[in-house]
Each structure stands twice: as C-alpha cells, then as structure tokens.
Amino acid sequence: MPDYEPQRIIVKPQGTLQVPDNPIVPFIEGDGIGPDIWAAAKSVLDAAVGFAYGDRRRIIWSEILAGEKAYRETNEWLPEETLQAIKDHVAAIKGPLTTPVGEGIRSVNVALRQRLDLYACVRPIRYISGVPSPMRHPERVKMVVFRENTEDVYAGIEWEAQTREAEAVIAFLKDSIGVDVAKDSAIGIKPMSQRASRRLVARAIQYALDHDLPSVTLVHKGNIMKYTEGAFMKWGYEVAREMFGDHIVVESDLGPEHDGKAPPGKVVIKDRIADMMFQQILLRPESYHVIATPNLNGDYLSDALAAQVGGLGMAPGANIGEGCAVFEATHGTAPKYAGTDRANPISLILSGVMMLEYLGWAEAASVIEEAVQRSISEGLVTHDLARRMPVARELRCSEFAQTVIERLST
C-alpha cells in the first residue's frame, strides 16, 4: 500500500506553492445544505484525484469548524483555531455558512476574508452546455470577476440610527465640513485604500496575462463616488502602467486602426461605470473577459452573471490572499433543503476544481469539468435544473455525485 503520510503545503518565498503528494486540506462542511453538498463534492474530488494520479496522490481532509456547527460546539461562530488551521495549511474549502439578515452576528464569510486578508474574491463564470438559462446566447458569457474582498461597505463600519455613535458622526459632518445629514439616519463608512485597490487589479491583470485573455475591465461608480470608486479606477490604471507597462495597452490609446483590440500579446485595460456594465454583460458579454471591481459592485455583478449561465448553483468561487486561499460554494445555505439530499452540489464541486488548479493538479481538475459537462448534457441533474429542462432525469445530490464519478473515465 502507498504511504499516505499527511504533509502540509508550503508557500515558498517567491509566493509559489510546494504541494506534497498527500496534502492536508482543511474543510468546513457548512450550514443548511452544506453537509449534503460537501459529501457529494468530496467524493468527486477524491475520485478524480485517484483517476488522474492513481495511488501517487491523495488529499488528506481535516475538518475545521465555522458557522452554526462551530457555535454549537465551541460557542464561537469563527474559532481562532479555524483561522490558524487555514493559515497553516494554505488551501481550504467550505460549504455555505448562515448569516442572519439585519441583526445578530456579522457575516462569517466576510470575517474569514478579512481576518485572513483573502483580498481577491475570484469567480469564473461560464456557461455549461445544456444548463437552462434565461439568455438566448448564454455561451457568450465567459468572464472572471476579481472582486476586492476586504474593504468598501463590507468593512462593516456602521452605526444604527439614533445611537450615540451615529449622532456623533452626524455632528462631525455638520461641524467639520458643513454637510447636513438627517438626524434619524443610520451611518456607514466606505473605506477604499490605494494598497487594496492596486493589489486586486494587479492580480486580475496577471491572471489575464497568464491565461492569454484579451482584456481587463475596471468596473466602478466613480462618476458619483469620485474619491472612493473613482480612486479605485485611477489606482487601477496606475498599477497597470507601472507593473505591466510592456504587456498592456489602455483602451483610450487604441486608434481606429486597432478597432478596440489590443496588438498581439497585449491586454487591453478599460473601465466601465457599474450601472452601464450591467447592460454590457447582457448586450455584449463576449467583449469582456476579466473584471476587476470593488467589493459591492463585484457581489452584484458576479451574481447577475451567474444568473445568465443558470444560477448560483453553477458558480464556483475562491477567496485568495498572499499566503492562503479558501474555496467556497457561492450560494446560500437553503435550510429548507437541509438533510434532504436534493441540493445541487455543482458550485462546490467546481470550487473544488479551482482548488485543484490552485494546487497545480490540473489533470484532476480537467476530468471533473468534463464529467460534469457530460452529466448535464445527458440530462442527469438535480431538482433545481431538472424542473427547468424539457427532458431530464432528476437525481438526488448524492446520485449526481456518483453520476459524475462514473463519467470520469468515459
């Protein structure tokens, strides 16, 4: 029998990963439908690694706690041990976690990103043939959204209306800069820093170069929020010119002879106002490839794009920093379906594909993508897709995972 001694992934000084054949990978199964979709995703990931590498490689899974399960067992929603485990092991994967709306704890998902400085939320969005979509041409959608993950209104700096803190901020605005704010207002702060904006845009441009993609679009609302969103745009252009000057061309510098396209080997850097971009992803999705945007814009845009290709159940996601990354299903916990084995595990399976690619295990990633495509093409899908397809066989969550596994080798 092979030696499956667990080993840690190591981040080398230059930022590359040293991945052993038996890496320890922490997982958070998640709340609601989390246990169902995690069991399905894990079985697919294990089977794909075995198919691609035989006995040579294996993931050693290690459970860590967050969300409702963590609160039940430790009285904490996000234990320090969980954060340390992710730092120590570099790559982790998680199911959806509960976040109460309008009261109670702040988002565990947001806390994870901020505490670990996972500054880039990366969501590749593309159509899988056969998935029901409201669009006439969903196959034209093939974009990767890079959403800044640590700042903007998601920083959680806000005060309830008519509290001492809110009244103090309102008084400061009136006394210091002569701005009148209604006294019964709730107040929120929107921080956006040069450092966070530049590193997010730099990662997006590097991704475009690494994957031979023709454009990066900075999406912002700088026409209204000139010193936050407008600064994001300005800083984005600055880092593009300073770090990638020989490899990029700014859209405004393209003459009529280029027809808006970059010279060979160069990436076009352009920007769009956020509300207009929502029109563009509907009317001209094929013109956009990598999107770099602040936190709130990215949340809206990535979900809207996911709807065009079949919904959040089809959309994978990753939260990536300099020293570690967490891969996650992008949808919610759907408590109504918890424990029923009816949920769609594709989002988490494809997030696992992203994790395999991050580890450099591209062969295992590729066979999963192909097997998922085959399953959908044959009409073998879970309830959420089957009810919208004219001809389909509805599978349980666990049955869909087994169907994908059976198609790894066909």
C-alpha positions as CSV (number, residue, x, y, z in Angstrom):
1,M,0.0,0.0,0.0
2,P,1.2,3.6,-0.7
3,D,2.4,5.8,2.2
4,Y,-0.3,8.4,2.8
5,E,1.6,10.3,5.5
6,P,-0.1,13.7,5.7
7,Q,2.0,16.7,4.8
8,R,1.5,20.4,4.7
9,I,1.5,22.6,1.7
10,I,4.4,25.2,1.9
11,V,4.4,28.7,0.4
12,K,7.9,29.4,-1.0
13,P,9.5,32.8,-0.5
14,Q,8.6,33.8,-4.1
15,G,4.9,33.0,-3.5
16,T,4.7,29.7,-5.3
17,L,3.4,26.6,-3.7
18,Q,5.3,23.4,-2.8
19,V,2.5,20.8,-2.8
20,P,3.2,17.3,-1.5
21,D,1.5,14.3,-2.9
22,N,-0.6,13.9,0.3
23,P,-1.5,17.4,1.3
24,I,-3.6,18.2,4.4
25,V,-6.6,20.3,3.3
26,P,-9.0,21.7,5.9
27,F,-12.7,21.7,5.1
28,I,-15.8,23.4,6.6
29,E,-18.8,21.4,5.6
30,G,-21.2,24.4,6.1
31,D,-24.7,25.0,7.3
32,G,-28.0,24.0,5.9
33,I,-27.4,22.0,2.7
34,G,-23.6,22.2,3.4
35,P,-23.2,18.6,4.7
36,D,-25.1,17.2,1.7
37,I,-23.1,19.1,-0.9
38,W,-19.8,18.7,0.9
39,A,-20.2,14.9,1.0
40,A,-21.0,14.9,-2.8
41,A,-18.1,17.3,-3.6
42,K,-15.6,15.3,-1.5
43,S,-16.5,12.1,-3.2
44,V,-16.0,13.6,-6.7
45,L,-12.7,15.3,-5.7
46,D,-11.3,12.1,-4.2
47,A,-12.4,10.0,-7.2
48,A,-10.9,12.5,-9.7
49,V,-7.5,12.6,-7.9
50,G,-7.5,8.8,-7.9
51,F,-8.4,8.6,-11.6
52,A,-5.8,11.2,-12.6
53,Y,-2.9,10.1,-10.4
54,G,-3.7,6.6,-9.2
55,D,-2.1,5.8,-5.8
56,R,0.5,8.5,-6.2
57,R,-1.6,11.4,-4.8
58,R,-4.3,11.8,-2.3
59,I,-5.9,14.7,-0.4
60,I,-5.9,14.2,3.4
61,W,-9.1,16.0,4.6
62,S,-9.2,17.7,8.0
63,E,-12.4,19.1,9.4
64,I,-12.4,22.6,10.9
65,L,-15.4,24.5,12.3
66,A,-17.2,27.7,11.4
67,G,-20.8,28.8,11.4
68,E,-23.6,27.0,13.3
69,K,-21.7,23.8,14.0
70,A,-18.8,25.8,15.5
71,Y,-21.3,27.8,17.6
72,R,-22.9,24.7,18.9
73,E,-19.6,23.0,19.8
74,T,-17.4,26.0,20.9
75,N,-19.9,28.9,21.4
76,E,-18.0,30.8,18.7
77,W,-19.0,31.4,15.1
78,L,-15.4,31.5,13.9
79,P,-12.9,30.0,16.3
80,E,-9.3,31.2,16.2
81,E,-8.3,27.5,15.7
82,T,-10.1,27.6,12.4
83,L,-8.3,30.7,11.2
84,Q,-4.9,29.3,12.3
85,A,-5.6,25.9,10.5
86,I,-6.2,27.7,7.2
87,K,-3.0,29.8,7.6
88,D,-1.0,26.7,8.5
89,H,-2.4,24.5,5.6
90,V,-2.6,27.2,2.9
91,A,-5.7,25.8,1.0
92,A,-9.1,25.1,2.4
93,I,-12.6,24.5,1.1
94,K,-16.0,25.3,2.6
95,G,-19.7,25.0,2.2
96,P,-22.2,27.9,2.7
97,L,-22.5,29.5,6.1
98,T,-25.5,31.1,7.8
99,T,-25.6,34.9,8.1
100,P,-28.7,36.4,9.8
101,V,-30.1,39.4,7.9
102,G,-30.5,42.8,9.7
103,E,-29.4,41.5,13.1
104,G,-27.2,39.2,15.1
105,I,-23.6,38.2,14.0
106,R,-21.9,39.8,11.1
107,S,-21.2,37.5,8.2
108,V,-18.8,34.6,9.0
109,N,-17.9,34.6,5.3
110,V,-16.8,38.3,5.4
111,A,-15.0,37.7,8.7
112,L,-13.0,34.9,7.1
113,R,-11.9,37.0,4.2
114,Q,-11.0,40.0,6.4
115,R,-9.2,38.1,9.2
116,L,-7.1,36.1,6.7
117,D,-6.7,39.0,4.3
118,L,-8.1,37.0,1.4
119,Y,-8.3,40.1,-0.7
120,A,-9.3,38.7,-4.1
121,C,-12.7,37.0,-4.5
122,V,-12.3,35.2,-7.8
123,R,-15.4,33.9,-9.6
124,P,-15.0,32.4,-13.1
125,I,-18.4,32.4,-14.8
126,R,-19.0,30.5,-18.0
127,Y,-21.9,28.5,-19.5
128,I,-22.0,24.7,-19.4
129,S,-23.9,23.4,-22.4
130,G,-27.3,22.1,-21.5
131,V,-28.0,24.2,-18.4
132,P,-31.3,26.0,-18.6
133,S,-30.7,29.8,-18.9
134,P,-32.9,32.8,-19.5
135,M,-30.5,34.1,-22.1
136,R,-30.6,33.4,-25.9
137,H,-26.9,33.1,-26.0
138,P,-25.5,32.2,-22.6
139,E,-22.5,30.6,-24.3
140,R,-21.2,34.1,-24.9
141,V,-20.7,34.6,-21.2
142,K,-17.1,33.7,-20.2
143,M,-15.8,36.1,-17.6
144,V,-13.7,36.0,-14.5
145,V,-14.7,38.5,-11.8
146,F,-12.0,39.8,-9.4
147,R,-13.8,41.4,-6.5
148,E,-11.9,43.3,-3.8
149,N,-12.8,41.4,-0.7
150,T,-11.7,43.4,2.4
151,E,-13.0,46.9,2.1
152,D,-15.9,49.0,0.8
153,V,-19.2,48.9,2.7
154,Y,-18.4,45.3,3.6
155,A,-15.9,46.5,6.1
156,G,-18.8,46.6,8.5
157,I,-18.2,50.1,9.8
158,E,-21.7,51.3,10.5
159,W,-23.9,52.5,13.3
160,E,-27.6,52.1,14.0
161,A,-29.8,55.2,13.6
162,Q,-30.3,57.4,16.6
163,T,-27.4,55.8,18.6
164,R,-24.8,57.9,20.3
165,E,-22.2,56.9,17.7
166,A,-24.4,57.7,14.7
167,E,-25.3,61.1,16.2
168,A,-21.6,61.8,16.8
169,V,-20.7,61.2,13.2
170,I,-23.6,63.3,12.0
171,A,-22.5,66.1,14.3
172,F,-18.9,65.8,13.0
173,L,-20.1,66.0,9.4
174,K,-22.1,69.1,10.2
175,D,-19.4,70.9,12.3
176,S,-16.3,70.0,10.2
177,I,-17.4,70.1,6.6
178,G,-20.9,71.6,6.6
179,V,-22.7,68.5,5.5
180,D,-26.3,68.1,6.7
181,V,-27.4,64.5,7.4
182,A,-30.9,63.7,8.7
183,K,-30.6,63.1,12.4
184,D,-32.5,59.9,12.2
185,S,-30.0,58.4,9.7
186,A,-28.1,55.2,10.2
187,I,-24.5,55.8,9.2
188,G,-22.0,53.6,7.3
189,I,-18.4,54.2,6.2
190,K,-17.0,53.1,2.8
191,P,-13.2,52.8,3.1
192,M,-11.2,52.1,-0.1
193,S,-7.4,52.2,0.1
194,Q,-4.8,52.6,-2.6
195,R,-3.0,49.4,-1.4
196,A,-6.1,47.1,-1.5
197,S,-7.2,48.5,-4.9
198,R,-3.8,48.2,-6.5
199,R,-3.1,44.6,-5.4
200,L,-6.6,43.5,-6.6
201,V,-6.1,45.0,-10.0
202,A,-2.6,43.7,-10.3
203,R,-3.8,40.1,-9.6
204,A,-6.6,40.5,-12.2
205,I,-4.1,41.7,-14.8
206,Q,-1.6,38.9,-14.0
207,Y,-4.5,36.4,-14.4
208,A,-5.3,37.8,-17.8
209,L,-1.7,37.5,-18.9
210,D,-1.3,34.0,-17.5
211,H,-4.4,32.8,-19.3
212,D,-3.9,34.7,-22.5
213,L,-7.1,36.7,-22.1
214,P,-7.5,39.9,-24.2
215,S,-8.9,42.5,-21.7
216,V,-9.3,43.6,-18.1
217,T,-12.2,46.0,-17.3
218,L,-12.2,48.2,-14.2
219,V,-15.8,48.5,-13.0
220,H,-16.6,51.4,-10.7
221,K,-19.1,54.1,-9.8
222,G,-16.5,56.9,-10.0
223,N,-18.8,59.3,-11.7
224,I,-20.7,59.7,-8.4
225,M,-18.3,58.4,-5.7
226,K,-15.3,60.2,-7.0
227,Y,-12.9,59.7,-4.1
228,T,-13.6,56.0,-3.4
229,E,-14.8,54.3,-6.6
230,G,-13.1,56.9,-8.8
231,A,-9.9,56.4,-6.9
232,F,-10.2,52.6,-7.5
233,M,-10.2,53.3,-11.2
234,K,-7.3,55.8,-11.0
235,W,-5.2,53.4,-8.9
236,G,-6.1,50.5,-11.3
237,Y,-4.7,52.4,-14.3
238,E,-1.6,53.4,-12.3
239,V,-0.7,49.8,-11.3
240,A,-1.4,48.6,-14.9
241,R,1.1,51.1,-16.3
242,E,3.7,50.8,-13.5
243,M,3.8,47.0,-13.2
244,F,2.7,45.8,-16.6
245,G,3.6,48.6,-19.0
246,D,5.2,46.4,-21.6
247,H,2.2,44.0,-21.6
248,I,-0.8,46.2,-21.6
249,V,-2.4,48.9,-23.7
250,V,-5.0,51.3,-22.4
251,E,-8.3,51.3,-24.4
252,S,-8.2,55.1,-24.9
253,D,-4.8,54.7,-26.5
254,L,-6.1,52.4,-29.2
255,G,-6.5,54.1,-32.5
256,P,-9.2,53.4,-35.1
257,E,-6.9,51.1,-36.9
258,H,-7.0,48.7,-34.0
259,D,-10.8,48.5,-33.8
260,G,-10.6,48.5,-30.0
261,K,-8.5,45.3,-30.0
262,A,-5.0,45.0,-28.4
263,P,-1.9,44.5,-30.5
264,P,-0.8,40.8,-30.3
265,G,0.4,39.8,-26.9
266,K,-1.0,42.7,-25.0
267,V,-4.0,43.1,-22.7
268,V,-6.4,46.0,-23.1
269,I,-7.2,47.8,-19.9
270,K,-10.5,49.6,-19.9
271,D,-13.1,50.9,-17.4
272,R,-16.9,51.0,-17.3
273,I,-19.4,52.7,-15.0
274,A,-21.0,50.0,-12.8
275,D,-24.7,50.5,-13.9
276,M,-23.7,50.6,-17.6
277,M,-21.7,47.4,-17.1
278,F,-24.9,45.6,-16.2
279,Q,-26.2,46.4,-19.6
280,Q,-22.9,45.4,-21.2
281,I,-22.9,41.9,-19.6
282,L,-26.4,41.4,-21.2
283,L,-25.9,43.0,-24.6
284,R,-22.1,42.4,-25.3
285,P,-20.8,39.8,-22.9
286,E,-18.3,38.5,-25.4
287,S,-16.4,41.8,-25.2
288,Y,-15.4,41.3,-21.5
289,H,-13.0,38.8,-20.1
290,V,-11.6,39.8,-16.7
291,I,-13.4,42.2,-14.5
292,A,-11.7,44.0,-11.5
293,T,-14.0,45.8,-9.2
294,P,-14.7,46.9,-5.6
295,N,-16.5,44.7,-3.2
296,L,-20.1,45.7,-3.6
297,N,-20.0,46.0,-7.4
298,G,-18.4,42.6,-7.5
299,D,-21.1,41.0,-5.4
300,Y,-23.8,42.3,-7.6
301,L,-22.1,41.6,-10.9
302,S,-20.9,38.1,-10.1
303,D,-24.4,37.1,-9.0
304,A,-26.0,38.7,-12.1
305,L,-23.5,36.9,-14.4
306,A,-24.2,33.6,-12.6
307,A,-27.9,34.0,-13.3
308,Q,-27.1,34.3,-17.0
309,V,-25.5,30.9,-17.0
310,G,-28.0,29.1,-14.9
311,G,-27.8,30.5,-11.3
312,L,-25.6,30.5,-8.3
313,G,-25.7,26.7,-8.1
314,M,-23.4,26.7,-11.2
315,A,-21.0,29.3,-10.0
316,P,-17.7,28.4,-8.2
317,G,-15.7,30.9,-6.1
318,A,-12.4,31.4,-4.4
319,N,-11.0,33.9,-1.8
320,I,-7.3,34.3,-2.4
321,G,-4.6,36.1,-0.4
322,E,-0.8,36.1,-0.5
323,G,-0.4,33.2,1.9
324,C,-3.6,31.1,1.7
325,A,-6.9,30.6,-0.1
326,V,-10.4,29.4,0.7
327,F,-12.6,27.9,-2.0
328,E,-16.4,28.0,-1.5
329,A,-19.8,27.5,-2.8
330,T,-21.2,30.9,-3.8
331,H,-24.8,30.3,-2.9
332,G,-26.6,30.3,0.5
333,T,-27.5,27.6,3.0
334,A,-31.0,26.8,1.7
335,P,-32.2,25.5,5.1
336,K,-35.4,24.3,3.6
337,Y,-33.5,21.6,1.8
338,A,-31.1,20.7,4.6
339,G,-30.7,17.0,5.0
340,T,-33.0,16.1,2.1
341,D,-30.2,15.1,-0.3
342,R,-31.8,17.3,-3.0
343,A,-29.4,20.2,-3.3
344,N,-27.2,20.9,-6.3
345,P,-23.5,20.3,-5.5
346,I,-22.1,21.7,-8.7
347,S,-21.0,25.1,-7.2
348,L,-18.9,23.3,-4.5
349,I,-17.6,20.7,-7.0
350,L,-16.4,23.4,-9.3
351,S,-14.9,25.3,-6.4
352,G,-13.0,22.2,-5.7
353,V,-11.9,22.3,-9.4
354,M,-10.5,25.8,-8.7
355,M,-8.7,24.4,-5.6
356,L,-7.1,21.6,-7.6
357,E,-5.9,24.2,-10.2
358,Y,-4.5,26.3,-7.3
359,L,-2.6,23.2,-6.1
360,G,-1.3,22.6,-9.6
361,W,-3.3,19.4,-10.1
362,A,-4.7,20.4,-13.4
363,E,-5.3,16.9,-14.7
364,A,-7.7,16.1,-11.9
365,A,-9.4,19.4,-12.3
366,S,-9.9,18.9,-16.0
367,V,-11.5,15.4,-15.7
368,I,-14.1,16.8,-13.2
369,E,-15.1,19.6,-15.6
370,E,-15.5,17.2,-18.4
371,A,-17.6,14.7,-16.3
372,V,-19.9,17.5,-15.0
373,Q,-20.4,18.6,-18.6
374,R,-21.3,15.0,-19.7
375,S,-23.7,14.5,-16.9
376,I,-25.6,17.7,-17.7
377,S,-25.6,17.0,-21.4
378,E,-27.2,13.7,-20.7
379,G,-29.9,15.4,-18.7
380,L,-28.8,13.8,-15.4
381,V,-29.2,16.7,-13.0
382,T,-30.6,17.7,-9.6
383,H,-34.0,19.1,-8.8
384,D,-33.2,22.8,-9.4
385,L,-32.1,22.1,-13.0
386,A,-34.4,19.2,-13.9
387,R,-37.5,21.3,-13.3
388,R,-36.4,23.8,-15.9
389,M,-35.2,21.3,-18.5
390,P,-37.6,19.8,-21.1
391,V,-36.0,16.4,-20.9
392,A,-34.1,15.4,-17.7
393,R,-33.8,12.8,-15.1
394,E,-33.9,14.2,-11.6
395,L,-31.2,12.9,-9.3
396,R,-30.6,13.3,-5.7
397,C,-27.4,15.2,-4.6
398,S,-25.5,12.0,-3.8
399,E,-26.7,10.4,-7.0
400,F,-25.5,13.3,-9.1
401,A,-22.0,13.0,-7.5
402,Q,-22.0,9.3,-8.3
403,T,-23.0,10.1,-11.9
404,V,-20.1,12.5,-12.3
405,I,-17.7,9.9,-10.8
406,E,-18.9,7.3,-13.3
407,R,-18.2,9.7,-16.2
408,L,-14.6,10.5,-15.1
409,S,-13.4,7.6,-17.2
410,T,-15.8,7.7,-20.2
